[in-house]
Amino acid sequence: MTDARFLADVTAEAERADDALALFTRASARLRRRLRFDSAVWAATDPDSGLITAPMLVEGLGPSERCGEYWKSELLEENVAPFRELARAVVPAIGLRAATGDLPARSARYRRLLEGQGVSDELRAVLRIGDRPWAVLSLFRNGEAAPFGPDETALLAELSRPLALRLRRFTRPPEAGGAESPPPGLVLFDGSGEATSINDEARRHLALLPEGPSLPSPLGLRLPIWIAATAMQARAVAEGRDRGSARMRIRTVEGRWLTCHASTLTGPGGSPGPVALVIEPAPAADLAALIAEAYGLTPRELEIAELVARGRNTTDIAAALHISPHTVRDHLKAVFAKADVSTRGELVARILRP
């Protein structure tokens, strides 16, 4: 099969997926036939911060604790080609041996984790649209297998945007109805990353998160890897390892969106204190951003759609935004096409329901 046919085959398989986890599963099965890897990790990411979120697919690897160590190394140690750099790189895929001049021990994650598990090479990629990362993945080869070659890396890079476009479409506004979301919850982590305190509201939020890799904690419950990684990111920012945000959004099993954000508190004498992580219903601004991402709306298109939802007519919208009615109609035509609706009522019902 030629590269063009293979890329089309993987993309078509992704189009048949009903959700992000199914996309990861289908795409991974197709890739395994061509790239011949032994194990893999696929993880959705928040496009604003790049932090991992649900879902995550782990194939052929050990217990969840190893998954936790992998992300701890990714966020808190000096590594070769971390995902945060790969998200901005010209080519969004790279092999570990190629990046280190065939000296993978230059990477902390290889020395601490991969070598002991018999991994010989890692090919990682970011699935992105522009500079917006929608997922990350790592493919691993074990034993005496040959390193991933430049053609294989280029092939994976070619899939970055097509797969990201499909993933973006799975983002949708929260479903109407259902039980009311709990108020904000709080989890505290000590300097070693252990969860030391939690309130009842946080427990209720955690109980609504989808299944996935998790880590044990002294609190008598397992913490989803996405929550633990957000707390790790807060520590990384406090230590100057990253200037990014310790913030990610995640969808519950009920279809509602939560926002998780963490920060490092200050201890005595200005020393770093514990990490406080807040889990709460996603605010209106976050939901508006999710709508725009899901349907590919520009900021102006979303602004006009929101005014439509408030009952404003074309003339009123034009006056409010200081543009012509003709421009408003052009924007609305684009919004209707992206949302696959034909009337204002359908638009509000589909993407702007309360």
Buried (B, 14 or more C-beta within 10 A) or exposed (E): EEEEEBBEBBBEBBEEBEEBBBBBBBBBEBBBEBBEBBBBBBBBBBBBBBBBBBBBBBBEBEEBEBBBBBBBBBBBBEBBBBBBEBBEEEEBBBBBBBBBEEEBEBBBBBBBBBBEBEBBBBBBBBBBBEEBBBBBBBBBBBEEBEBBBEEBBEBBBBBBBBBBBBBBBBBBBBEEEEEEBBEBBBBBBEEEBBBBBBBEBBBBBBEBBBEBBBBBBEBEBBBBBBBBBBBBBBBBBBEEBBEBBBBBBBBBEEEBBBBBBBBBEEEEEEEEBBBBBBBBBBEEEBBBBBBBBBBBBEEBBBBBBBBBBEEBEBEBBBEBBEBEBEBBBEBBEBBBEBBEBEEBEEBBEBBBEE
